[in-house]
C-alpha cells in the first residue's frame, strides 16, 4: 500500500484561521497535520515526520531555512517542499473563507515542475571600459587588481595621462557591439593609441576605423546611447552615467563578480522544424522578431543575403527570459521552459479544480511574478486587508510568457476572471501577453459570455499594493454561465488552445461557433478563389504546418483549418494570387477535418492514357503559348507534346522528328570586313 506524502499547515501562532476539512481537499491522500507554532514549540512534530521517510511539504516559506537545516541534520533524503499560504491566503480580512484557497494552493504546489536546462557562460575577467573622462580611469584603477582591464576613451574631453601605464588606455568610439557575458565583440572607429610624450592630456597617435575588441565584460561609462536594446538585461554589459557616483559604484561592484563559470536558464525551448518564419526565400511569420526586446532572435537570413535556415535563430546566451516569443508563437516552435507550458497548465488546472472541489466559488486568477508580484502581495497582507479569499495567486517566472492557451484553459477550468499583475511602468516584452488578453476577450465575447461590468481578462498595472487590493475587491462576483471543464492539458499549447476553446463553446452551447478575430491571431482560414486556382500546388510546398496539402492520388487541394497559423506563406507564394487570409477561430469539429478546397479530374496522356496534371492546366498553358507565338511551339507537333506524359513525350518527339531545341534561323554574323565593305558601297552610291 502506497503511503501518502505529509503536509504540515501551521496557523503561525493563530494569526490565521485554518479550515482543516477544506484544506484536506488539496492534500494528496489525507488530511494535513495542523500546528500553531511548528517552527519553535512544535518542531519535534516536524522531526518525527522526517523519520517516517515520506515526502514532506510545509505550508510556510518564512521558516524554510530552519526546516531545511533540521532535515539536513536528520539525514532526510526525501523531497522537502515549501509553499506560502500565510501572505497569499491566511493574512487576509477574508481569512475565515480562505480554506478552499489554501487547499487549491497546496494542490497546485504538489504538481511537479521539471528541471530547466541550463546555458553555461564563462568569463575570464577580460574587461573593456568605455569612458569619456577621468571617471573611467578611476574605475579601471580599482578593478585592475581583479580584472584584466582596458580603457577606451571617446576623446570628447581632455584626460590627464596616468603616471604609469598599469593597463592599456586607447582612444575610440564604439560603433557597434554584439555578444554576451564572456563573448563580447566591439567595433571601434577612430581607434588610436596614446603618444608616450603626452603631458597635460592624452595626445593620440594615428587613427583607424573598424578596429575590433573582444572582451568578457563590457563597462559603459560614456553616458551616451546604450550599445544594446534592453541593455538592463544583457548579462555582462554594465552601464552607468559617469556623473552618478552611486550608479558607478554599483557597476564597479557588479563587475568584480563577473569572473568564473556561470549557468543561466535556457528560457526558451525552440524546435526549428515548426517555425513558420520563411520558406523558399519568402519571409512569412515575424511575430517573435517584432516583439523580442533584447535582440536575441534574428532571422534566418544574414544582412548580406546569405541564408542560414528557414527558421529564426534564438540565442540562449542573450535571451533574458521575458517569454514574449513563446506568448505569440503560432506553431509552438518557441515555447517557454521555466517551467514548460504543459507543466504550468497542469498546475493551473490543479489550482482551479481543487478550489471548486473544496467549496470555493467564482475564483479570480491572479498571475504574478516573483520580484514584483510577491512583494506587492506580501505588502498587502502585512499592511492592508490581504488578498480576497476568492483570488487565487499563481506565480510564474515572467507574466509576459503567458500564451493564449493559458487564458482560454483558465476560463475553461472555471476562472471567473483572470488578472495579470504587471509593473506600473510596462516592462519589455509585455506587448505579447496584452495581445493574448485581447484575443481571449474576443473569444469570450464571440461566445456570448457576459462581462457584468468588468472584462473577464485584463492586466493590473501598478506598483501600489493598496491599488492592487482595491482593483481585486471591485471585481464582480459573477462566474461563467456554465460549469468548468475537466480536460487534461496534453500536447503543444496550440492543441490545448483548441481543447479549451471547444470546451468553452460546448459550455456556451455554441459548438459550431466561428468567431472573427483581429489581425495577428494565430488561427484562421486560407481562402482560395477556386475560379483562379490552377492546382499548381505551390502553396502546399511552402506551408510549414501542412494546413494546405495535395492529394497524392488525384488533383486535389485540401485544407486543415485547425493547422493554419496565418503566416501568409501560401498567399505570397501563389503565382495566381488567389489566396487570402481570414483570421478567425473555428470551434466547429469540422475545422479539425481535412476539407477539399478544389479538385479536378486528372488529364490523361493522349498516347498511353496515364493520368497527369489537370485539363485546365494543359489548356491554359497551350492557349498562352499559342497566343504568345512562342518560337518553340509554332509547329502543331510541338504543341501536341504538351498533352503527353513525361514517359511518352521523348518517344513522340523522336518518332515525329521534332527537335525540341530547334530555334528560328539565326542571322548571318557580320565581320569587320563586312561592315567596311558596306560602308565603302554607301560612299560610292552617294557620289
Long-range contacts (C-beta under 8 A, 24 or more apart in sequence): 3-29, 3-52, 3-54, 4-28, 4-29, 4-30, 4-54, 5-29, 5-54, 5-55, 5-56, 5-57, 5-79, 5-110, 6-33, 6-49, 6-52, 6-54, 6-55, 6-56, 6-57, 7-32, 7-33, 7-56, 7-57, 7-58, 7-59, 7-106, 8-32, 8-33, 8-35, 8-38, 8-45, 8-46, 8-49, 8-56, 8-57, 8-58, 8-59, 8-60, 9-33, 9-34, 9-35, 9-59, 9-85, 9-102, 9-106, 10-34, 10-35, 10-36, 10-37, 10-38, 10-39, 10-42, 10-58, 10-59, 10-60, 11-35, 11-36, 11-90, 12-36, 12-37, 12-60, 12-62, 12-86, 12-90, 13-37, 15-86, 15-90, 15-91, 16-86, 16-89, 16-90, 16-91, 16-92, 16-95, 16-98, 17-90, 17-95, 17-96, 17-98, 18-90, 18-99, 18-102, 19-96, 19-98, 19-99, 19-102, 21-99, 22-99, 22-100, 22-102, 22-103, 22-358, 22-359, 23-99, 23-102, 23-103, 23-106, 23-358, 24-103, 25-100, 25-103, 25-107, 25-354, 25-357, 25-358, 25-359, 26-102, 26-103, 26-104, 26-105, 26-106, 26-107, 26-110, 26-354, 26-358, 27-103, 27-106, 27-107, 28-107, 28-110, 32-59, 32-106, 38-63, 39-63, 39-66, 39-67, 43-70, 46-70, 47-74, 50-74, 50-76, 53-78, 54-78, 55-79, 55-80, 55-81, 56-80, 56-81, 57-81, 57-82, 57-83, 57-106, 57-109, 57-110, 58-82, 58-83, 59-83, 59-84, 59-85, 59-102, 59-105, 59-106, 60-84, 60-85, 60-86, 62-86, 81-109, 81-110, 83-109, 86-381, 87-377, 87-378, 87-381, 87-382, 87-386, 88-377, 88-381, 88-387, 88-393, 89-387, 89-389, 91-381, 91-382, 91-386, 92-381, 92-385, 92-386, 92-387, 92-388, 92-389, 93-385, 93-386, 94-385, 94-386, 94-388, 94-389, 95-386, 95-389, 97-389, 97-390, 98-389, 99-358, 99-359, 100-354, 100-355, 100-358, 100-359, 100-360, 100-389, 101-355, 101-360, 101-389, 101-390, 101-391, 101-392, 103-354, 103-355, 103-357, 103-358, 104-350, 104-351, 104-352, 104-354, 104-355, 104-358, 104-360, 104-363, 104-392, 105-351, 105-392, 105-393, 107-350, 107-351, 107-354, 108-347, 108-348, 108-350, 108-351, 108-354, 108-394, 110-350, 111-343, 111-346, 111-347, 111-350, 112-343, 113-339, 113-343, 113-347, 114-339, 114-340, 114-343, 116-265, 116-266, 116-337, 116-338, 116-339, 117-265, 117-266, 117-337, 118-263, 118-264, 118-265, 118-266, 119-263, 119-264, 119-265, 119-266, 119-316, 119-317, 120-261, 120-262, 120-263, 121-180, 121-181, 121-182, 121-235, 121-236, 121-261, 121-262, 121-263, 121-264, 121-317, 122-182, 122-260, 122-261, 122-262, 123-181, 123-182, 123-216, 123-217, 123-236, 123-258, 123-259, 123-260, 123-261, 123-262, 124-148, 124-182, 124-216, 124-259, 125-216, 125-217, 125-258, 125-259, 126-150, 126-214, 126-215, 126-216, 126-217, 127-215, 127-216, 127-217, 127-218, 127-219, 127-255, 128-152, 128-184, 128-186, 128-213, 128-215, 128-217, 128-218, 128-219, 129-219, 129-221, 130-154, 130-174, 130-218, 130-219, 130-220, 130-221, 130-222, 131-221, 131-222, 131-242, 132-156, 132-157, 132-221, 132-222, 132-223, 132-242, 133-157, 133-159, 133-242, 134-159, 134-160, 135-221, 135-242, 135-248, 136-221, 136-242, 137-162, 137-169, 139-219, 139-221, 139-248, 139-251, 139-252, 140-167, 141-166, 142-252, 143-252, 143-255, 143-256, 146-256, 146-259, 147-217, 147-255, 147-256, 147-259, 150-213, 150-215, 152-188, 152-213, 153-202, 154-222, 154-224, 155-190, 155-204, 158-200, 158-201, 158-202, 159-201, 159-202, 160-200, 160-201, 160-202, 161-194, 161-198, 161-199, 161-201, 161-202, 169-194, 169-202, 170-194, 171-202, 171-204, 171-207, 172-207, 172-211, 174-222, 174-227, 175-209, 176-227, 177-218, 177-227, 177-228, 177-237, 179-236, 180-234, 180-235, 180-236, 180-315, 180-317, 180-318, 181-216, 181-217, 181-235, 181-236, 181-258, 181-262, 181-317, 182-216, 182-236, 183-214, 183-216, 183-317, 184-214, 184-215, 184-216, 184-217, 184-218, 184-236, 184-237, 185-212, 185-213, 185-214, 186-212, 186-213, 186-214, 186-215, 186-218, 186-227, 187-211, 187-212, 188-212, 188-213, 216-258, 216-259, 217-255, 217-258, 219-251, 219-255, 221-248, 221-251, 228-294, 228-295, 229-293, 229-294, 229-295, 230-293, 230-294, 230-295, 230-320, 230-428, 233-294, 233-320, 233-428, 234-294, 234-318, 234-320, 235-264, 235-317, 264-317, 265-321, 265-337, 265-338, 266-316, 266-337, 267-316, 267-319, 267-320, 267-321, 267-323, 267-336, 267-337, 267-338, 267-397, 268-314, 268-316, 268-319, 268-321, 268-323, 268-325, 268-326, 268-334, 268-335, 268-336, 268-337, 269-334, 269-335, 269-336, 269-337, 269-340, 270-311, 270-314, 270-333, 270-334, 270-335, 271-332, 271-333, 272-309, 272-310, 272-311, 272-333, 273-311, 273-333, 274-331, 274-332, 274-333, 274-544, 274-545, 275-310, 275-311, 275-312, 275-331, 275-333, 275-334, 275-544, 276-330, 276-331, 276-333, 276-544, 276-545, 276-565, 276-567, 276-569, 277-310, 277-311, 277-312, 278-310, 278-311, 278-569, 279-310, 279-541, 279-542, 279-544, 279-569, 279-573, 280-541, 280-542, 280-573, 281-307, 282-542, 282-569, 282-572, 282-573, 284-544, 284-567, 284-568, 284-569, 284-572, 285-330, 285-331, 285-565, 285-567, 285-568, 287-325, 287-328, 287-329, 287-330, 287-432, 287-520, 288-312, 288-324, 288-325, 288-328, 288-329, 288-334, 291-324, 291-325, 291-328, 291-429, 291-431, 291-432, 292-324, 292-325, 292-429, 293-320, 293-322, 293-324, 293-428, 293-429, 294-318, 294-319, 294-320, 294-322, 294-428, 296-320, 297-325, 310-544, 320-428, 321-397, 321-398, 321-401, 322-398, 322-400, 322-401, 322-427, 322-428, 322-429, 323-397, 323-398, 323-400, 323-401, 323-402, 323-429, 323-432, 324-400, 324-401, 324-428, 324-429, 324-430, 324-431, 324-432, 324-433, 325-432, 326-401, 326-403, 327-400, 327-401, 327-402, 327-403, 327-432, 327-433, 327-435, 327-436, 328-403, 328-432, 328-435, 328-436, 328-520, 328-522, 329-403, 329-522, 330-494, 330-522, 330-523, 330-565, 330-566, 330-567, 331-494, 331-544, 331-545, 331-565, 332-492, 332-493, 332-494, 335-492, 335-493, 336-397, 336-401, 336-403, 338-397, 339-397, 341-403, 341-405, 341-406, 341-493, 341-496, 342-489, 342-490, 342-491, 342-496, 344-396, 344-406, 345-405, 345-406, 345-409, 345-489, 345-496, 346-488, 346-489, 347-394, 348-394, 348-406, 348-409, 348-410, 348-413, 348-489, 349-409, 349-413, 349-488, 349-489, 351-392, 351-394, 352-392, 352-410, 352-413, 352-414, 352-415, 352-484, 353-413, 353-414, 353-484, 353-486, 355-392, 355-414, 356-414, 356-484, 360-389, 360-390, 361-390, 361-479, 362-390, 362-416, 362-477, 362-478, 362-479, 363-390, 363-391, 363-392, 363-414, 363-415, 363-416, 364-388, 364-390, 364-391, 364-392, 364-415, 364-416, 364-417, 364-418, 364-419, 364-472, 364-475, 365-392, 365-394, 365-410, 365-415, 365-417, 365-418, 365-419, 366-391, 366-392, 366-393, 366-394, 366-419, 366-421, 366-472, 367-394, 367-396, 367-399, 367-402, 367-418, 367-419, 367-420, 367-421, 368-393, 368-394, 368-395, 368-396, 368-399, 368-420, 368-421, 369-395, 369-396, 369-397, 369-398, 369-399, 369-421, 370-395, 370-397, 372-421, 372-422, 372-423, 372-463, 373-399, 373-421, 376-421, 376-462, 376-463, 376-464, 376-465, 376-468, 377-465, 377-468, 379-465, 380-465, 380-466, 380-468, 380-469, 383-465, 384-465, 384-466, 384-469, 385-469, 385-473, 386-469, 387-469, 387-472, 388-472, 388-473, 390-477, 391-472, 398-429, 399-430, 399-433, 400-427, 400-429, 400-430, 400-432, 400-433, 401-433, 402-433, 402-436, 403-436, 403-493, 403-497, 404-436, 404-439, 404-440, 404-493, 404-497, 404-522, 405-493, 405-494, 405-496, 405-497, 405-500, 406-436, 406-493, 407-436, 407-437, 407-439, 407-440, 407-457, 408-440, 408-443, 408-497, 408-500, 408-501, 408-504, 409-489, 409-496, 409-497, 409-499, 409-500, 411-440, 411-444, 411-456, 411-457, 411-480, 411-500, 411-504, 412-484, 412-485, 412-487, 412-499, 412-500, 412-501, 412-503, 412-504, 412-507, 413-484, 413-485, 413-486, 414-479, 414-480, 414-483, 414-484, 416-456, 416-475, 416-477, 416-478, 416-479, 416-480, 417-454, 417-455, 417-456, 417-457, 417-458, 417-475, 418-456, 418-457, 418-458, 419-457, 419-458, 419-459, 419-460, 419-471, 419-472, 419-475, 420-457, 420-458, 420-459, 420-460, 421-459, 421-460, 421-462, 421-468, 422-459, 422-460, 422-461, 423-461, 423-463, 424-461, 424-462, 424-463, 424-464, 425-463, 426-461, 433-459, 434-459, 435-520, 438-518, 439-517, 439-518, 439-521, 442-515, 442-517, 442-518, 442-521, 443-501, 443-504, 443-515, 443-517, 443-585, 444-504, 446-513, 446-515, 446-516, 446-585, 447-504, 447-505, 447-508, 447-510, 447-513, 447-515, 448-508, 448-510, 449-480, 449-481, 449-504, 449-508, 450-478, 450-481, 452-476, 452-478, 480-507, 481-507, 481-508, 482-507, 482-508, 483-507, 494-522, 498-562, 498-592, 501-585, 501-587, 502-587, 502-589, 504-587, 505-587, 510-587, 511-587, 511-588, 511-589, 512-587, 512-588, 513-585, 513-586, 513-587, 513-588, 514-584, 514-585, 514-586, 514-587, 514-588, 515-584, 515-585, 515-586, 515-587, 516-583, 516-584, 517-583, 517-584, 517-585, 518-583, 519-583, 520-566, 520-583, 521-566, 521-583, 521-584, 521-585, 522-565, 522-566, 523-561, 523-562, 523-564, 523-565, 523-566, 523-583, 523-584, 523-585, 523-586, 524-561, 524-564, 524-566, 524-581, 524-582, 524-583, 524-584, 524-585, 525-559, 525-561, 525-564, 525-581, 525-582, 525-584, 525-586, 526-559, 526-564, 526-570, 526-571, 526-579, 526-580, 526-581, 526-582, 527-579, 527-580, 527-581, 527-582, 528-557, 528-559, 528-578, 528-579, 528-597, 528-598, 529-578, 529-579, 529-580, 530-578, 530-597, 530-598, 531-578, 532-576, 532-577, 532-578, 533-557, 533-576, 533-578, 533-597, 533-598, 534-576, 534-614, 534-616, 534-617, 534-620, 535-598, 535-599, 535-600, 535-614, 535-616, 535-617, 536-575, 536-576, 536-617, 538-573, 538-574, 538-575, 539-569, 539-570, 539-573, 539-574, 539-579, 541-573, 542-569, 542-570, 542-573, 543-569, 543-570, 544-569, 548-597, 549-594, 551-599, 554-599, 554-602, 555-599, 555-600, 555-601, 555-602, 555-613, 555-614, 556-596, 556-598, 556-599, 557-596, 557-597, 557-598, 557-599, 558-594, 558-595, 558-596, 558-597, 559-594, 559-595, 559-597, 560-592, 560-593, 560-594, 560-595, 561-586, 561-591, 561-592, 561-595, 562-586, 562-591, 562-592, 603-643, 605-643, 605-644, 605-645, 605-647, 605-648, 606-640, 606-643, 606-644, 607-644, 607-645, 607-648, 607-652, 608-645, 608-647, 608-648, 610-645, 610-647, 610-648, 612-645, 612-646, 618-642, 618-643, 631-663, 631-664, 632-660, 632-663
